[in-house]
Structures are given as structure tokens and as C-alpha cells.
Amino acid sequence: MFTRRGALSGALALSLAPHAAWAANRAAARFPVRLRDMMVMDARSRARLMLMRDLVRDRVAVVSFMFTGCSTVCPIQAALLSGTQPLLAGDMGQSVVFASVSISPLSDTPEALVQFANTHRAGAGWHFLRGGIAETQRFQEGFDSLAPRIEDHPPVIAIGRANADSWSRLYGSPRPASIAAEVRNWLRQG
């Protein structure tokens, strides 16, 4: 059945399709960061460590902000990162590390984070981290990704090194191939 709403939706989708394809093939934007190291607990190993100093070190990091109660952005980004893992298989945990940082550390218990990791088939080199509320907010601010409500946090994946002044940012739902390509760009830069 033809409806005016359906026709408008279809026209809008067709008009945006070329722009979506263009955005999906664009290189990641690089923006300055204000990295503030923070103490975190790795949910799977239960180890306490400094995120940048102990976990990232000299590796390329893929940082995402998430919370287990999210039903929109977080599961989608986790699925995209899950699809990226095999594309970086030889580097995961060695020269590349994924860090999914909980933005709801009060409700994201280690058990909830482990379940989320298992649901998204997180492999070696992908860490689900929980820190203090104030430290987590400062860390988010360093990436300009702090929102007044956690439900409104921006869908961003940041890629970089602990010693870099600017990091790449991929917004929305970048394809796993795009995420892997940006990680490889960072690996080539040494």
C-alpha cells in the first residue's frame, strides 16, 4: 500500500544513500585529545591497571565508550568491533588493543561486562574496563565524548597511541574494514 510517509521515507533514504556511502569510505578524522590516564579494572582478568600506561603502552588502541544496559549504539559498535577482530587477528593483543570503557561503572559490574564481552565474542586483546565515575568522565572529556546523560553519548570509536596528541575518530557505524584500515594506518606510522 502506498502511503505519503512511506514515499517520503523512501525519497529521504535515496537522497542520503550517496552521502552514506561517501562517509563510510572516508578516512577517519583526527582531533586533538587530552589524555588523562585512569585506574581501571579489567572485567575478565579482574586486574587493576592504569589504562594508558599499563594497557595501551606503545600499542595502537581502539577505544570505545559503552554501557551494558544500552540498547542502541553500544551493541552496534560492539558488533562492529567484533567483526574487526578477525581482520586484525595477527596484531590483536600484540600491537593492537581494544579498550571498551564503561561509562556506567556503578551498574556495569564485572559480571555484566564479562557477559557483554561474551555476547559479542570479544577475543584476546579486547578489554572491558571499569573505572571510577569521576575518572571515567575526565577520560571521556579528553575525547570530547562526555554527554549529560549516558544514553546520549556520541557513537565514536577513537584510534591512536598513548603518546599521540591527536587521535582518529570514526563516528556512527563504521564498517569493520574501515576500522581495520585506520588501525593499519596507525601501525604503519610506527
Backbone as JSON, one array per atom type, in Angstrom:
{
  "sequence": "MFTRRGALSGALALSLAPHAAWAANRAAARFPVRLRDMMVMDARSRARLMLMRDLVRDRVAVVSFMFTGCSTVCPIQAALLSGTQPLLAGDMGQSVVFASVSISPLSDTPEALVQFANTHRAGAGWHFLRGGIAETQRFQEGFDSLAPRIEDHPPVIAIGRANADSWSRLYGSPRPASIAAEVRNWLRQG",
  "N": [[0.84, -1.17, 0.0], [0.6, 2.18, -0.86], [1.82, 4.94, 0.81], [1.95, 8.32, 1.95], [3.86, 8.89, 3.93], [5.56, 6.65, 3.64], [6.51, 7.08, 1.03], [7.88, 9.5, 1.4], [9.83, 8.7, 3.26], [11.21, 6.81, 1.74], [12.18, 8.45, -0.34], [13.85, 10.15, 1.14], [15.72, 8.29, 2.09], [16.88, 7.45, -0.35], [17.98, 9.87, -1.19], [19.92, 10.28, 0.73], [21.6, 8.11, 0.48], [23.93, 8.26, -1.34], [25.52, 9.99, 0.19], [25.88, 8.55, 2.55], [27.39, 6.39, 1.63], [29.67, 7.77, 0.83], [30.55, 8.82, 3.29], [31.11, 6.44, 4.63], [33.35, 5.56, 3.31], [35.27, 7.42, 3.82], [38.35, 8.6, 5.21], [39.3, 8.4, 8.65], [38.61, 11.12, 10.84], [40.97, 13.27, 12.39], [41.51, 14.4, 15.63], [42.49, 16.63, 18.26], [43.44, 15.31, 21.47], [43.0, 15.1, 25.01], [44.57, 13.33, 26.92], [44.0, 11.59, 29.85], [45.29, 9.56, 32.13], [43.9, 6.71, 33.75], [42.92, 4.71, 36.53], [41.79, 1.46, 36.12], [39.68, -1.46, 36.15], [40.07, -4.52, 34.67], [37.52, -6.36, 33.45], [37.44, -9.11, 32.78], [39.91, -10.3, 33.59], [40.1, -9.3, 36.07], [42.15, -7.71, 36.86], [43.76, -4.82, 38.15], [44.72, -1.81, 36.7], [46.61, 0.85, 35.12], [45.11, 2.58, 32.57], [46.27, 3.84, 30.16], [49.09, 3.73, 30.63], [49.66, 1.05, 31.48], [48.02, -0.73, 29.99], [47.57, 0.22, 27.27], [50.13, 1.23, 26.55], [52.7, 1.13, 24.25], [51.19, 0.41, 22.13], [48.76, 0.4, 19.42], [45.66, 1.72, 20.13], [42.2, 0.99, 20.24], [39.55, 2.66, 21.2], [36.46, 2.57, 22.77], [33.4, 3.84, 24.1], [31.02, 2.63, 26.33], [28.05, 1.05, 27.7], [26.52, -1.59, 29.48], [23.74, -1.7, 29.67], [22.77, -0.42, 27.48], [20.76, -0.14, 24.58], [21.0, 0.66, 22.02], [23.33, 2.26, 20.51], [25.67, 1.04, 21.68], [25.56, -1.92, 21.5], [25.64, -2.12, 18.72], [28.1, -0.91, 18.01], [29.79, -2.67, 19.38], [29.32, -5.01, 17.95], [30.41, -4.24, 15.51], [33.11, -3.89, 16.23], [33.62, -6.51, 16.98], [33.46, -7.72, 14.49], [35.71, -6.59, 13.41], [37.88, -7.68, 14.7], [38.81, -10.26, 13.52], [39.98, -9.25, 11.22], [42.24, -8.07, 12.07], [43.69, -10.04, 13.19], [46.38, -11.12, 13.57], [47.58, -9.07, 14.92], [46.1, -8.44, 17.17], [46.09, -7.9, 20.6], [48.8, -7.92, 20.6], [50.27, -5.76, 18.99], [48.07, -4.24, 18.84], [45.3, -3.11, 20.71], [42.03, -3.37, 22.0], [39.89, -1.28, 23.81], [37.15, -1.16, 25.64], [35.41, 1.05, 27.39], [33.52, 1.33, 30.23], [30.86, 3.55, 30.73], [29.16, 3.64, 32.73], [29.92, 2.87, 35.48], [28.81, 2.15, 37.95], [26.56, 0.51, 37.53], [27.52, -1.3, 35.68], [28.71, -4.06, 36.43], [31.55, -6.24, 37.03], [30.73, -8.81, 36.26], [28.55, -8.26, 34.54], [29.89, -6.89, 32.5], [31.59, -8.93, 31.58], [29.7, -10.72, 30.6], [28.63, -9.13, 28.52], [30.94, -8.91, 26.94], [31.27, -11.62, 26.23], [28.91, -12.07, 24.83], [29.42, -10.59, 22.56], [31.51, -11.9, 21.44], [34.17, -11.23, 22.18], [37.57, -11.33, 21.74], [41.02, -12.25, 22.46], [42.97, -9.52, 23.52], [40.98, -7.64, 23.54], [39.6, -5.58, 25.8], [37.41, -5.07, 28.54], [36.57, -2.47, 30.46], [36.45, -0.88, 33.67], [36.19, 1.96, 35.6], [36.5, 4.56, 38.13], [33.75, 6.87, 38.67], [34.25, 9.72, 38.41], [36.83, 9.69, 37.25], [36.35, 8.3, 34.9], [34.61, 10.07, 33.6], [36.35, 12.26, 33.23], [38.16, 11.06, 31.52], [36.52, 10.56, 29.29], [35.93, 13.23, 28.63], [38.4, 14.03, 27.66], [38.34, 13.03, 25.12], [36.37, 14.51, 24.03], [33.8, 13.42, 24.38], [31.91, 13.3, 26.31], [28.67, 13.22, 27.56], [25.67, 14.77, 28.88], [23.76, 12.87, 29.7], [24.11, 9.38, 29.96], [22.82, 7.87, 28.03], [22.88, 9.45, 25.82], [25.41, 9.49, 24.8], [27.99, 10.1, 22.38], [28.29, 8.22, 19.33], [31.2, 7.05, 18.92], [34.35, 5.84, 17.85], [37.55, 5.76, 18.89], [40.9, 5.94, 17.77], [44.29, 5.45, 18.33], [47.51, 6.28, 19.78], [49.07, 6.13, 23.02], [50.93, 8.18, 23.36], [50.26, 10.1, 21.5], [49.2, 13.3, 20.31], [46.91, 13.78, 18.9], [44.09, 11.88, 17.92], [42.52, 9.46, 15.79], [39.12, 9.54, 14.85], [36.21, 7.71, 14.41], [32.96, 8.02, 13.48], [29.54, 7.14, 14.21], [28.49, 4.25, 12.57], [30.92, 2.71, 11.56], [32.23, 0.55, 9.04], [33.66, -2.69, 9.72], [35.93, -3.13, 8.08], [36.75, -0.51, 7.58], [37.45, 0.35, 10.13], [39.58, -1.4, 10.68], [41.31, -0.63, 8.61], [42.01, 1.95, 9.42], [43.31, 1.38, 11.82], [45.5, -0.01, 10.75], [46.71, 2.1, 9.39], [47.7, 3.56, 11.57], [49.46, 1.65, 12.61], [51.38, 1.53, 10.58], [52.55, 4.0, 10.9], [54.18, 3.65, 12.98]],
  "CA": [[0.0, 0.0, 0.0], [1.37, 3.41, -0.99], [1.47, 5.99, 1.77], [2.78, 9.52, 1.81], [5.01, 8.72, 4.83], [6.46, 5.69, 3.01], [7.15, 7.73, -0.11], [8.85, 10.47, 1.92], [10.94, 7.95, 3.85], [11.98, 6.24, 0.63], [12.88, 9.54, -1.02], [14.92, 10.59, 2.02], [16.76, 7.26, 2.09], [17.58, 7.52, -1.63], [18.78, 11.1, -1.27], [21.05, 10.18, 1.66], [22.43, 6.95, 0.16], [25.27, 8.59, -1.8], [26.27, 10.6, 1.29], [26.25, 7.49, 3.48], [28.5, 5.66, 1.03], [30.84, 8.64, 0.88], [31.01, 8.87, 4.68], [31.65, 5.13, 5.01], [34.65, 5.37, 2.68], [36.18, 8.49, 4.22], [39.33, 8.31, 6.26], [38.89, 8.91, 9.95], [39.03, 12.48, 11.19], [41.9, 13.32, 13.53], [41.22, 15.51, 16.53], [43.33, 16.65, 19.46], [42.92, 14.65, 22.66], [43.62, 15.44, 26.29], [44.56, 12.03, 27.58], [44.2, 11.52, 31.3], [45.34, 8.15, 32.49], [42.99, 6.39, 34.84], [42.93, 3.36, 37.09], [40.64, 0.68, 35.69], [39.71, -2.88, 36.4], [39.73, -5.33, 33.51], [36.43, -7.21, 33.95], [37.68, -10.55, 32.62], [41.04, -10.78, 34.38], [39.96, -8.65, 37.39], [43.39, -6.99, 37.16], [43.68, -3.36, 38.25], [45.85, -1.26, 35.97], [46.45, 2.18, 34.54], [44.65, 2.34, 31.2], [47.24, 4.21, 29.14], [50.45, 3.3, 30.96], [49.82, -0.41, 31.59], [47.29, -1.5, 28.98], [47.86, 0.69, 25.92], [51.59, 1.32, 26.41], [53.15, 1.6, 22.94], [50.34, -0.22, 21.12], [47.64, 1.16, 18.86], [44.45, 1.43, 20.91], [40.87, 1.28, 19.71], [38.8, 2.97, 22.41], [35.02, 2.84, 22.63], [32.69, 4.08, 25.35], [29.83, 1.79, 26.28], [27.47, 0.55, 28.95], [25.85, -2.86, 29.17], [22.3, -1.51, 29.59], [22.46, 0.3, 26.25], [20.07, -0.97, 23.59], [21.11, 1.28, 20.7], [24.67, 2.45, 19.96], [26.71, 0.15, 22.23], [25.58, -3.25, 20.88], [26.04, -1.99, 17.31], [29.54, -0.71, 17.95], [30.43, -3.91, 19.82], [29.25, -5.94, 16.82], [31.38, -3.77, 14.51], [34.44, -4.23, 16.74], [33.72, -7.96, 16.89], [33.77, -8.01, 13.09], [37.04, -6.06, 13.1], [38.9, -8.56, 15.31], [39.48, -11.2, 12.6], [40.74, -8.51, 10.21], [43.49, -7.67, 12.73], [44.0, -11.22, 14.0], [47.79, -11.26, 13.93], [48.02, -7.94, 15.74], [45.28, -8.3, 18.38], [46.75, -8.22, 21.85], [50.24, -7.72, 20.44], [50.49, -4.36, 18.66], [46.75, -3.58, 18.85], [44.45, -3.44, 21.86], [40.71, -2.75, 22.05], [39.51, -0.92, 25.17], [35.77, -0.71, 25.79], [35.37, 1.68, 28.71], [32.16, 1.51, 30.73], [30.51, 4.9, 31.18], [28.21, 3.44, 33.83], [30.63, 1.92, 36.33], [28.01, 1.68, 39.09], [25.69, -0.6, 37.13], [28.28, -2.27, 34.9], [29.52, -4.91, 37.31], [32.45, -7.09, 36.24], [29.95, -9.91, 35.67], [27.78, -7.72, 33.4], [30.84, -6.61, 31.43], [32.03, -10.21, 31.02], [28.58, -11.23, 29.78], [28.6, -8.31, 27.32], [32.09, -9.33, 26.14], [30.99, -12.95, 25.68], [27.83, -11.92, 23.83], [29.99, -10.02, 21.33], [32.66, -12.73, 21.06], [35.42, -10.48, 22.35], [38.72, -12.23, 21.83], [42.24, -11.76, 23.11], [43.33, -8.15, 23.14], [39.83, -6.74, 23.69], [39.4, -5.44, 27.23], [36.22, -4.37, 29.02], [37.18, -1.78, 31.6], [35.58, -0.17, 34.59], [36.93, 2.85, 36.49], [35.65, 5.4, 38.96], [32.87, 7.76, 37.91], [34.92, 10.99, 38.07], [37.94, 9.41, 36.34], [35.76, 7.94, 33.6], [34.11, 11.3, 32.96], [37.52, 13.03, 32.77], [38.7, 10.36, 30.36], [35.61, 10.88, 28.18], [36.13, 14.64, 28.27], [39.62, 14.1, 26.87], [37.97, 12.68, 23.74], [35.17, 15.31, 23.73], [32.71, 12.49, 24.19], [31.08, 13.27, 27.51], [27.31, 13.73, 27.36], [24.99, 14.91, 30.17], [23.12, 11.6, 30.03], [24.87, 8.32, 29.28], [22.07, 7.41, 26.86], [23.14, 10.36, 24.71], [26.84, 9.55, 24.45], [28.17, 10.03, 20.93], [28.8, 6.96, 18.8], [32.55, 7.31, 18.4], [35.43, 4.9, 18.09], [38.81, 6.51, 18.81], [42.06, 5.09, 17.47], [45.53, 6.2, 18.47], [48.56, 5.79, 20.68], [49.09, 6.86, 24.28], [51.78, 9.36, 23.28], [49.84, 10.97, 20.4], [48.43, 14.49, 20.66], [45.61, 13.7, 18.24], [43.66, 10.52, 17.62], [41.49, 9.31, 14.77], [37.78, 9.25, 15.35], [35.23, 7.2, 13.47], [31.65, 8.28, 14.05], [28.42, 6.36, 13.71], [28.65, 2.8, 12.44], [31.9, 2.42, 10.51], [32.39, -0.86, 8.7], [34.87, -3.3, 10.28], [37.07, -2.9, 7.18], [37.2, 0.87, 7.78], [38.13, 0.4, 11.43], [40.85, -2.11, 10.5], [42.18, 0.19, 7.76], [42.55, 3.06, 10.22], [44.3, 0.79, 12.73], [46.7, -0.28, 9.97], [47.38, 3.4, 9.18], [48.46, 3.85, 12.79], [50.56, 0.68, 12.71], [52.41, 1.93, 9.62], [53.22, 5.2, 11.4], [55.14, 3.19, 13.99]],
  "C": [[0.89, 1.24, 0.0], [0.89, 4.42, 0.04], [2.42, 7.17, 1.55], [4.03, 9.4, 2.69], [6.03, 7.76, 4.22], [7.21, 6.3, 1.83], [8.2, 8.73, 0.36], [10.06, 9.77, 2.52], [11.82, 7.37, 2.76], [12.79, 7.3, -0.1], [14.05, 10.03, -0.17], [16.06, 9.57, 2.02], [17.56, 7.29, 0.79], [18.46, 8.76, -1.73], [20.0, 11.04, -0.36], [22.01, 9.06, 1.29], [23.8, 7.33, -0.37], [26.13, 9.19, -0.69], [26.72, 9.55, 2.29], [27.42, 6.69, 2.93], [29.77, 6.49, 1.08], [31.41, 8.66, 2.3], [31.65, 7.55, 5.1], [33.04, 4.91, 4.44], [35.66, 6.45, 3.03], [37.17, 7.99, 5.25], [38.82, 8.92, 7.56], [39.4, 10.33, 10.14], [39.97, 12.4, 12.37], [41.62, 14.58, 14.32], [42.18, 15.47, 17.71], [42.63, 15.92, 20.61], [43.67, 15.2, 23.87], [43.57, 14.17, 27.13], [44.86, 12.16, 29.06], [44.16, 10.05, 31.67], [44.38, 7.9, 33.65], [43.15, 4.94, 35.26], [41.64, 2.66, 36.66], [40.79, -0.75, 36.19], [39.29, -3.57, 35.11], [38.72, -6.37, 33.99], [36.75, -8.7, 33.84], [38.82, -11.06, 33.48], [40.97, -10.3, 35.83], [41.24, -7.92, 37.8], [43.09, -5.49, 37.22], [44.92, -2.8, 37.57], [45.55, 0.16, 35.52], [46.18, 1.98, 33.05], [45.73, 2.64, 30.16], [48.62, 3.61, 29.42], [50.61, 1.78, 30.89], [49.16, -1.19, 30.46], [47.68, -1.07, 27.56], [49.36, 0.67, 25.65], [51.96, 1.88, 25.05], [52.32, 1.0, 21.8], [49.33, 0.76, 20.55], [46.4, 0.73, 19.62], [43.2, 1.82, 20.13], [39.98, 1.43, 20.93], [37.34, 3.23, 22.05], [34.44, 3.05, 24.03], [31.36, 3.36, 25.27], [29.25, 1.59, 27.67], [26.56, -0.62, 28.6], [24.33, -2.72, 29.06], [21.85, -0.79, 28.32], [21.78, -0.64, 25.25], [20.18, -0.39, 22.19], [22.54, 1.26, 20.19], [25.65, 1.36, 20.41], [26.71, -1.25, 21.62], [26.02, -3.19, 19.41], [27.54, -1.82, 17.2], [30.3, -1.96, 18.39], [30.42, -4.94, 18.69], [30.25, -5.54, 15.73], [32.81, -4.1, 14.96], [34.66, -5.74, 16.69], [34.07, -8.38, 15.47], [35.15, -7.52, 12.67], [38.14, -6.99, 13.6], [39.57, -9.5, 14.31], [40.33, -10.49, 11.54], [42.1, -8.07, 10.75], [44.09, -8.83, 13.53], [45.45, -11.32, 14.44], [48.29, -10.18, 14.86], [47.27, -7.81, 17.06], [46.03, -8.78, 19.62], [48.26, -8.03, 21.8], [50.52, -6.23, 20.21], [49.2, -3.56, 18.64], [45.97, -4.04, 20.07], [43.12, -2.7, 21.71], [40.4, -2.48, 23.52], [38.09, -0.37, 25.16], [35.6, -0.25, 27.23], [33.92, 1.9, 29.12], [31.96, 2.95, 31.19], [29.45, 4.85, 32.27], [28.82, 2.46, 34.83], [29.84, 1.44, 37.55], [27.14, 0.48, 38.73], [26.42, -1.65, 36.31], [29.23, -3.03, 35.81], [30.51, -5.7, 36.44], [31.69, -8.23, 35.56], [29.16, -9.44, 34.45], [28.71, -7.43, 32.22], [31.35, -7.9, 30.78], [30.93, -10.8, 30.15], [28.48, -10.47, 28.47], [29.74, -8.72, 26.38], [31.82, -10.68, 25.48], [29.92, -12.89, 24.6], [28.4, -11.44, 22.49], [31.28, -10.71, 20.9], [33.97, -11.97, 21.1], [36.57, -11.45, 22.57], [39.88, -11.6, 22.58], [42.57, -10.37, 22.6], [42.19, -7.17, 23.23], [39.48, -6.74, 25.17], [38.15, -4.62, 27.55], [36.57, -3.8, 30.38], [36.17, -0.96, 32.38], [36.46, 0.65, 35.52], [35.99, 3.59, 37.4], [34.85, 6.37, 38.11], [33.61, 9.03, 37.47], [36.05, 10.75, 37.07], [37.42, 9.06, 34.95], [35.26, 9.18, 32.88], [35.27, 12.16, 32.46], [38.12, 12.39, 31.53], [37.84, 10.63, 29.13], [35.8, 12.31, 27.7], [37.37, 14.8, 27.4], [39.4, 13.77, 25.4], [36.77, 13.49, 23.27], [33.96, 14.42, 23.52], [31.85, 12.32, 25.43], [29.73, 13.91, 27.21], [26.63, 13.84, 28.73], [24.29, 13.63, 30.64], [23.85, 10.49, 29.28], [24.15, 7.81, 28.03], [22.36, 8.25, 25.62], [24.6, 10.41, 24.29], [27.03, 9.38, 22.95], [28.73, 8.68, 20.49], [30.16, 7.19, 18.14], [33.49, 6.18, 18.79], [36.71, 5.7, 17.87], [39.96, 5.55, 18.62], [43.32, 5.95, 17.57], [46.52, 5.51, 19.37], [48.59, 6.68, 21.92], [49.9, 8.14, 24.2], [51.37, 10.35, 22.19], [49.0, 12.14, 20.91], [47.06, 14.52, 19.99], [45.36, 12.24, 17.89], [42.64, 10.56, 16.5], [40.16, 9.02, 15.45], [36.89, 8.81, 14.2], [33.87, 7.33, 14.13], [30.59, 7.37, 13.44], [28.71, 4.88, 13.72], [29.64, 2.48, 11.32], [32.02, 0.92, 10.28], [33.65, -1.41, 9.37], [36.1, -3.08, 9.39], [37.62, -1.49, 7.33], [37.94, 1.02, 9.1], [39.52, -0.23, 11.29], [41.82, -1.29, 9.65], [42.79, 1.34, 8.55], [43.57, 2.55, 11.24], [45.6, 0.52, 11.97], [47.45, 1.01, 9.63], [48.24, 3.76, 10.38], [49.64, 2.91, 12.96], [51.71, 1.05, 11.79], [53.2, 3.14, 10.11], [54.23, 4.87, 12.5], [55.0, 3.9, 15.24]]
}
